[in-house]
Amino acid sequence: MALPDHVCPYGLRALHLLEENDFDVAQHILRTRAEVEAFKAKWDVETTPLVLINGDRIGGTHELEQFLAETCHQH
């Protein structure tokens, strides 16, 4: 989410984690409060970001951290 008065720190963290773990990232940046609210309603979430990997819904930044800890460090 990148509103004129706010850039989502959780979105930035998720982006960093994904790039750090060599994922190709397709971002959908939400630029208005209306876009944020429509996104949250569509995906039935209370917060952003929402991470999907290969079509699988991972969740927010916390869930992404857990996912990466469980999957990427096993190699």
Buried (B, 14 or more C-beta within 10 A) or exposed (E): BEEEEEEBEBBBBBBEBBEEEEBEEEEEEBEEEEBBEEBBEEEEBEBBBBBEEEEEEBBBBEBBBEBBEEEEEEE
